[in-house]
């Protein structure tokens, strides 16, 4: 909340609304969770029917992008959760 010149408290709409931050958290989770948990598997057979196959599972984004997205999503989620708590506490005042 901010104060006017005569001392009245004024809410900074929409930043003081709790639902805005709840929607922001939902968007971050809905966007990042599928990208972080999706995996692609590949197998290589040198000679089909003979010997061993080599298989691996990895993120389609690559390890660097997966880590970057995970860290960015965590930071954004924590910030939005902080703002959500502030918005809920400012409603009590």
Secondary structure, DSSP 8 states (H G I E B T S, - for coil): -EE-TTS-EE--TTTT-HHHHHHHHHHHHHHHHHHHH--EEEEEEEETTEEEEEEEEE-TT-HHHHHHHHHHHHHHHHHHHHHHHHHHHHHH-
